[in-house]
């Protein structure tokens, strides 16, 4: 059995050989946005309100080649960002990426997540995408990150799901068997894997899954290596995911794709079954959904260190004290035809459009509704669609 040190060294060799992700370096800020990397949007999603400050400390834990780091700096202009990674090769690319794009509010450290305690102070927001599932001991890793999270702070995490990656797991094992004593030679692993895909019948299940889900990104060797010849991977289901979350000692805030976790989209034609499901715990409900729709390739979610105050916005409070403003993660404004926080097309009604235009004036919801033909349910819908940020007045 490999020791944790040996596994860590093998992971480091992989990313020194194939720095990941292999995105193109730009001499300008990265395009668009990822709302999960925007403090205003992420905090609003988690709490229902705009944060009190944008001058926060952010940790990008396992930054790789700095794609996420670059966004975190540019999308959060008042934040100070710290980025760590185990691979010196990936870090070198990350530093060049941020230097070229003008992301100058970031400090890089060649550091394992296990050793994050060596960093000074606590962080208001920790980003850990695609990292914990590659650690020899993910629970130790999440506990290390939790120890650096400030009270009221958030962690954004991305880990793999086993149900949607079943074919990936099979190919990983097949390549390892064919490599034999060359296992750990990642360039050989990529070569073997590509030969396997080229040889399998077109109707092979693994081939079909690769073509429909992964083929485009896996044209690049770094992506192929990260997926199929990685020396360490832990894939989760809801039960094991919440074991990981419970080990952190933090509070689960929610998945960042809540529409997927809506049972009605699957069993809406069977009211009796929906009624039965009301007796399930939240975790049992999540498990039921992924069993019925086993396309979960990853889980993306937020945790917090209490106290984190959520605003439910009762009618009177929403009407009299909420000051709305347009979310920063909306593309195409000002227009009634937008791309929303997930870049999905969205058509605003006339009333919604007029409300959002009026939200630039600093008036509260009630003052705006007095001039616009929209009701409180319409305002709530705009917030649910992540088009609005709300700030309690006074």
C-alpha positions in Angstrom: 0.0 0.0 0.0 1.3 3.4 -0.9 2.0 5.8 1.9 0.5 9.3 1.9 3.9 10.7 1.1 4.3 8.5 -1.9 0.8 9.3 -3.2 1.5 13.0 -2.7 4.8 12.7 -4.6 3.0 10.8 -7.4 0.3 13.5 -7.7 3.0 16.2 -7.8 4.8 14.4 -10.6 1.6 14.2 -12.6 1.0 17.9 -12.4 4.6 18.7 -13.0 4.4 16.6 -16.2 1.0 17.9 -17.2 0.2 21.3 -15.5 -3.5 21.5 -15.1 -5.8 23.0 -16.2 -4.1 23.7 -19.5 -6.0 26.9 -20.3 -4.4 29.4 -22.6 -2.4 32.3 -21.0 -3.9 35.7 -21.8 -2.5 39.2 -21.7 -5.8 40.5 -20.3 -8.3 39.6 -17.6 -10.2 36.3 -18.1 -13.4 36.5 -20.1 -16.8 36.6 -18.4 -17.4 35.3 -14.9 -18.0 32.3 -12.8 -20.5 33.3 -10.2 -19.1 30.8 -7.7 -15.9 32.8 -7.8 -17.6 36.2 -7.3 -17.9 37.1 -3.6 -21.0 39.2 -4.1 -22.8 36.6 -6.0 -21.7 33.6 -3.9 -22.4 35.3 -0.6 -25.8 36.5 -1.9 -26.6 32.9 -3.0 -25.7 31.5 0.5 -27.3 34.2 2.7 -29.9 36.0 0.6 -28.2 39.4 1.0 -25.2 41.3 -0.2 -22.1 41.0 2.0 -21.2 43.9 4.3 -17.7 44.2 2.9 -15.8 43.2 -0.3 -12.4 43.7 1.4 -11.9 40.1 2.2 -9.1 37.5 2.4 -9.5 34.6 -0.1 -7.6 31.4 -0.2 -7.4 29.4 -3.5 -6.5 26.0 -2.0 -4.9 23.8 -4.8 -4.8 26.5 -7.5 -3.1 24.5 -10.2 -2.2 26.7 -13.2 -4.2 29.6 -11.7 -7.3 29.6 -13.9 -9.6 30.0 -10.8 -7.1 32.3 -9.1 -7.1 34.7 -12.0 -10.9 34.9 -11.9 -10.9 35.3 -8.1 -8.6 38.3 -8.3 -10.4 40.0 -11.2 -13.9 39.3 -10.0 -13.2 40.5 -6.4 -11.3 43.8 -6.9 -11.1 44.6 -3.1 -10.0 41.2 -2.0 -6.5 40.0 -1.2 -5.9 36.5 -2.6 -3.5 33.7 -1.5 -3.0 30.7 -3.7 -1.3 27.4 -2.8 -0.4 24.3 -4.8 1.7 21.1 -4.4 3.1 21.3 -7.9 5.9 23.8 -8.6 5.3 23.3 -12.3 1.6 24.3 -12.1 2.5 27.2 -9.7 5.0 28.6 -12.2 2.2 28.7 -14.9 -0.2 30.2 -12.4 2.2 33.0 -11.5 2.8 33.7 -15.2 -0.9 33.7 -15.9 -1.7 36.2 -13.2 1.2 38.4 -14.1 0.2 38.6 -17.7 -3.5 39.3 -16.9 -2.7 42.0 -14.4 -4.0 40.0 -11.4 -1.5 41.6 -9.0 -3.3 41.1 -5.6 -2.2 37.5 -5.1 0.5 35.7 -3.2 1.6 32.2 -4.2 3.0 29.5 -1.9 4.3 26.1 -2.8 2.4 24.3 -0.1 0.2 21.2 0.5 -3.3 21.7 1.8 -2.3 19.6 4.8 0.2 22.4 5.7 -2.2 25.3 5.2 -1.8 26.1 8.9 1.6 27.6 8.0 -0.3 30.5 6.4 -0.9 33.6 8.5 -4.3 34.4 9.7 -7.8 33.3 8.7 -9.7 33.6 5.4 -13.2 34.8 4.8 -13.6 32.7 1.7 -11.8 29.5 0.7 -12.0 28.0 -2.8 -11.1 24.4 -3.2 -12.0 23.0 -6.6 -10.9 19.6 -7.9 -8.4 19.0 -5.1 -9.8 17.1 -2.0 -10.6 14.0 -4.1 -6.9 13.7 -5.1 -5.6 13.8 -1.5 -4.6 10.5 0.2 -6.7 11.7 3.2 -9.5 14.1 2.1 -10.9 14.3 5.6 -7.6 15.5 6.9 -7.5 18.0 4.0 -10.9 19.5 4.7 -10.2 19.7 8.4 -7.0 21.7 7.6 -9.0 24.1 5.5 -11.7 24.4 8.1 -9.1 25.5 10.6 -8.3 28.5 8.5 -11.9 29.6 7.9 -12.9 32.8 9.7 -16.3 32.9 11.6 -19.0 33.7 9.1 -16.7 32.6 6.3 -17.5 30.3 3.4 -15.8 27.4 1.6 -16.6 26.6 -2.0 -15.8 22.9 -2.8 -15.9 20.7 -5.9 -15.3 17.0 -5.6 -16.0 14.1 -8.0 -19.2 12.0 -7.9 -19.0 8.2 -8.5 -22.3 7.6 -10.3 -21.6 9.9 -13.3 -17.9 8.8 -13.5 -18.5 5.0 -13.6 -17.0 4.6 -17.1 -14.1 6.8 -16.1 -13.3 4.5 -13.2 -13.3 1.5 -15.5 -10.9 3.1 -18.0 -8.6 4.2 -15.2 -8.3 0.6 -14.1 -7.9 -0.8 -17.6 -5.1 1.6 -18.4 -3.4 0.7 -15.1 -3.5 -3.0 -15.9 -2.1 -2.4 -19.4 0.7 -0.2 -18.1 1.9 -2.8 -15.7 5.3 -1.8 -14.2 5.1 1.4 -16.3 2.3 2.7 -14.1 3.3 6.2 -12.9 4.8 7.0 -16.3 2.1 9.5 -17.2 3.1 10.1 -20.8 2.9 6.3 -21.4 -0.4 6.2 -19.6 -1.8 8.8 -22.0 -0.5 6.9 -25.0 -1.9 3.6 -23.8 -5.3 5.2 -23.1 -5.6 6.8 -26.5 -4.7 3.5 -28.1 -7.5 1.8 -26.1 -10.1 4.4 -27.2 -9.0 4.1 -30.8 -9.3 0.3 -30.7 -12.6 -0.2 -28.9 -15.8 -0.6 -31.0 -17.8 2.6 -31.6 -20.8 1.2 -29.7 -18.7 0.4 -26.6 -20.2 2.0 -23.5 -17.0 3.6 -22.4 -16.4 5.1 -25.8 -19.9 6.5 -26.1 -19.6 8.1 -22.7 -16.3 9.7 -23.6 -17.6 11.1 -26.8 -20.8 12.5 -25.4 -19.4 13.9 -22.1 -15.6 14.3 -22.1 -14.2 14.0 -25.7 -13.8 17.7 -26.5 -11.8 18.7 -23.4 -9.8 15.4 -23.5 -8.3 16.3 -26.8 -5.6 18.0 -24.7 -3.2 15.5 -23.1 -3.3 17.3 -19.7 -7.0 16.8 -19.5 -6.8 13.2 -20.6 -4.0 12.5 -18.0 -5.9 14.2 -15.2 -9.0 12.1 -16.0 -7.6 8.7 -16.9 -4.1 8.2 -15.4 -4.3 10.1 -12.1 -2.5 8.2 -9.3 -5.1 9.2 -6.7 -8.8 9.7 -6.9 -11.7 9.4 -4.4 -15.2 9.5 -6.0 -18.2 10.3 -3.7 -21.9 9.5 -3.4 -24.2 11.5 -1.1 -23.6 9.2 1.9 -19.8 9.4 1.7 -19.9 13.1 0.7 -21.7 14.0 3.9 -19.2 11.9 5.9 -16.6 14.2 4.5 -18.6 17.3 5.3 -19.3 16.1 8.8 -15.6 15.5 9.3 -14.9 19.2 8.6 -16.9 20.4 11.6 -18.5 23.1 9.3 -22.1 23.7 8.4 -23.5 22.6 5.0 -25.0 25.7 3.3 -26.2 24.1 0.0 -25.4 22.8 -3.4 -24.6 25.5 -6.0 -26.9 23.8 -8.6 -30.2 23.6 -6.5 -32.3 22.9 -9.6 -30.7 19.4 -9.9 -31.7 18.6 -6.3 -35.4 19.2 -6.9 -37.3 15.9 -6.8 -40.3 17.3 -8.5 -38.5 17.4 -11.8 -38.2 13.6 -11.6 -41.3 12.5 -9.8 -43.6 15.4 -10.6 -46.1 13.1 -12.4 -46.5 11.0 -9.2 -47.9 13.1 -6.4 -48.2 10.1 -4.1 -44.4 9.5 -4.4 -43.7 13.1 -3.7 -45.9 12.9 -0.6 -43.9 9.8 0.6 -40.6 11.6 0.0 -41.7 14.3 2.5 -40.8 11.8 5.2 -37.2 11.6 4.1 -34.4 13.6 5.7 -32.6 16.1 3.5 -29.7 13.7 3.0 -32.0 10.8 2.1 -33.8 13.1 -0.4 -30.5 14.0 -2.0 -29.6 10.3 -2.2 -32.9 9.4 -3.8 -32.4 12.1 -6.5 -29.0 10.9 -7.4 -30.1 7.3 -7.6 -33.0 8.3 -9.9 -30.7 10.5 -12.1 -27.2 9.0 -11.8 -25.5 11.7 -14.0 -23.7 13.3 -11.1 -20.1 13.7 -12.2 -19.3 16.1 -9.4 -20.7 17.9 -6.3 -20.2 21.6 -6.0 -21.3 23.2 -2.7 -20.7 25.7 0.0 -19.9 25.2 3.7 -19.7 27.9 6.4 -18.3 28.5 9.8 -21.2 29.8 11.9 -22.4 32.4 12.6 -23.7 32.9 9.0 -26.9 34.9 9.1 -29.5 34.1 6.3 -32.1 36.6 5.2 -35.4 35.0 4.4 -36.9 38.4 3.7 -40.4 38.4 5.1 -42.8 40.5 3.0 -42.7 43.6 5.2 -38.9 43.5 5.5 -38.5 42.9 1.8 -40.8 45.8 1.0 -39.5 48.4 3.4 -35.8 47.6 4.1 -34.4 45.8 1.1 -32.3 47.9 -1.4 -31.9 45.9 -4.6 -29.1 46.1 -7.2 -28.2 44.1 -10.3 -26.0 41.1 -9.8 -22.5 41.4 -11.3 -22.9 38.0 -12.9 -25.3 38.9 -15.7 -24.3 39.2 -19.3 -25.9 41.5 -21.9 -27.3 44.2 -19.6 -29.1 46.6 -20.3 -31.3 44.4 -22.4 -34.4 42.2 -21.9 -32.5 39.3 -23.5 -29.7 38.3 -21.1 -27.4 35.4 -20.2 -27.9 34.6 -16.6 -25.4 33.5 -13.9 -24.9 30.1 -15.6 -24.9 31.7 -19.1 -28.4 30.4 -19.9 -30.6 32.6 -22.1 -33.1 34.6 -20.2 -35.9 36.9 -21.4 -37.1 39.6 -19.0 -40.7 40.8 -19.0 -41.3 44.5 -19.4 -41.9 44.9 -15.6 -38.8 42.9 -14.7 -36.7 45.0 -17.0 -38.1 48.2 -15.5 -37.5 47.0 -12.0 -33.9 46.1 -12.7 -33.3 49.4 -14.3 -34.7 51.2 -11.3 -32.5 49.2 -9.0 -29.6 51.4 -9.9 -31.0 54.3 -8.0 -30.6 53.2 -4.4 -34.3 53.1 -3.5 -35.8 50.3 -1.5 -38.1 47.6 -3.0 -41.3 49.3 -1.9 -40.3 52.6 -3.5 -39.5 50.9 -6.8 -42.7 48.8 -6.8 -44.7 52.0 -6.4 -43.5 53.0 -9.9 -43.2 49.6 -11.6 -46.0 47.0 -12.4 -44.3 44.1 -10.5 -45.3 42.4 -7.2 -43.2 40.9 -4.3 -43.4 37.4 -5.9 -41.8 38.9 -9.0 -39.0 40.4 -6.9 -38.4 37.1 -5.2 -38.2 35.4 -8.6 -35.6 37.9 -9.7 -33.6 37.1 -6.6 -34.0 33.3 -7.1 -32.7 33.7 -10.6 -29.7 35.4 -9.1 -30.3 38.7 -11.0 -30.6 40.7 -7.8 -28.5 41.4 -4.7 -30.4 42.7 -1.7 -29.0 44.9 1.1 -30.9 45.6 4.3 -31.3 49.4 4.6 -30.2 51.0 7.9 
